[in-house]
Amino acid sequence: MTDDTKKTGLDRKLISLEEPHEVLSWTKSLGCSEAQLREAVKAVGNSAEAVRVYLDKK
C-alpha cells in the first residue's frame, strides 16, 4: 500500500525514505539533500522532529 500524498497529521511526523514523493517533499521542507536526509534518518530514526534537530546541529 502506498502513502496517500494528501495525508497530513501523523503522516507528516514520520519520514519514509521508501516513497520518492516523500523524499522530495522532506528535502525541500528541511532544506537538505537526499544524502543528508538519509544520513539523518539513519542516525536518529524517522521522526521528523528528531531529523530536524539533527540537521540543525550539523
SVG drawing of the C-alpha trace seen along z (x, -y; Angstrom):
<svg xmlns="http://www.w3.org/2000/svg" viewBox="-5 -25 33 27">
<polyline fill="none" stroke="black" stroke-width="0.4" points="0.0,0.0 1.4,-3.4 1.1,-6.6 -1.6,-9.0 0.1,-12.2 -2.7,-14.2 -2.4,-12.9 -1.5,-15.2 -1.1,-14.9 0.6,-11.8 1.8,-11.1 3.9,-14.3 5.5,-13.3 7.4,-10.4 9.7,-10.3 9.5,-7.5 12.6,-7.0 10.7,-4.4 8.4,-6.9 10.1,-9.1 7.5,-11.9 8.1,-12.0 11.9,-12.2 11.4,-15.1 9.0,-16.8 11.2,-16.4 14.4,-17.6 12.5,-20.7 10.9,-21.2 14.1,-20.7 16.5,-22.4 18.8,-19.4 20.0,-17.0 18.7,-13.4 22.0,-12.1 21.8,-14.4 18.2,-13.3 19.1,-9.6 22.1,-10.2 19.9,-11.9 17.2,-9.2 19.9,-6.5 21.4,-8.4 18.2,-9.3 15.3,-7.4 12.3,-8.5 10.8,-11.0 10.6,-14.3 11.3,-16.3 14.4,-14.2 15.7,-14.7 15.1,-18.5 17.1,-18.7 19.9,-16.5 20.1,-18.6 20.1,-21.9 23.1,-20.7 25.1,-20.0"/>
</svg>
